[in-house]
Amino acid sequence: MINNIGSIMMEMLPENIAELVKINSIYSICVGKRISKVSKPIKFDGRTLTVAVFDNIWLQELSFLKQDILERLNSENLNVKEIKFIHNEINKQDFSSGLYE
């Protein structure tokens, strides 16, 4: 029953929002626990995925891993053409605790 409700809700969402929900649901699997604790997909426009990053150090690190992350996401049948990393200082509380476990 819950799966049916979830399926209905996904069908009602605009396509880009539905894709972002899908991306968020598998993001930590694709990038790993450590990276998923310091970054969060926040926007998808059908082509470019915008990922908020905890601090500038991680922003630079993820820029080096960009192609690998893109390939991992697309191996899950997503259609992400580009990833844009942004420093998101305002919403640090959105990131998981225990960043450096």
N, C-alpha and C positions, 0 to 999 in steps of 0.2 A: 504494500500500500504506500509506504513512504517513498519507495523508488518511483512509483507511478506519479506521485505528487511532484517529486523532483524533476521527472521527465517533462511533465506538463509545464512546470515553472520555467525550465530551460527553453522550451519551445516558445514561451511568451516573451522572453527577453530579446532585446535587439541582438542581432548576430554578433556584433563586436563584444558586447557585454557577456554573452554566452561563451564566446571564445576565451575571454579573460577569466571567467569562472573556471573553465576547463584548464587553462594554463595554471591558474593558482592551485588547482587540485593536484597537479602533477609536478609543480615547480621544484619542490624539495627532493623529489625522486630524481629529477633530471640534474640538479646542481649539487645535491648532497646537503646534509644537515648543517654543516658549518656555514656554507654560503647562504643557505635559506634563512639562517638566523640574522644575517646582516643585510639582506636585500629582500625586496618584495615587488612583484609585478603590480603596477597600479593602473596601467592604461594600455589598451590595444586598439589600434585604429584600422585593423584589417591587414596591415602591412608591418607596422613598427610597434614593437613591444617596448613600453617605457617601464624601467625598473628603478624603484627608489632604493638608494643605498645608504647605509648607516653613517658612514663618514668618508672623508676624501681618500684615506688610505685604501679602504675597500673599493672605492670607486675606481682608483687606478688599477688595483689588482684585477677587478672584474673586466676592465677594459682589455687587459692582456688575455683573458679567458673568453672573450666575447664570441669568437668563432666556434670554440668548443661548446659553449652553452647553446648557441644557435643550432648547432648540429644535433645536440642532445634533445632539445625541444622539438625539433622537426622530425626526429626519429620516432616521436610519439604521435605522428600524423597531424601535427600543427602546421600552420602555414605562416610562420614568422619569417619575414624577409630581412628585418633589421632589428637590432636591440639598441635602445638609447638608455644609458645609465645616468641618473641624476642624483645629486646629493640632497637628501631630504632631512634636514635638521629639524624642521618643525614637528614632525611626527615620530620622534625617536621612541616614544612609548609604544608605537605600533610594532616595533621590532621585538623579537623574543628576548627574554632575559637569558643570561648565561652565554654571552656572545663568544667568550673565549674558552669554552669547555673543551 
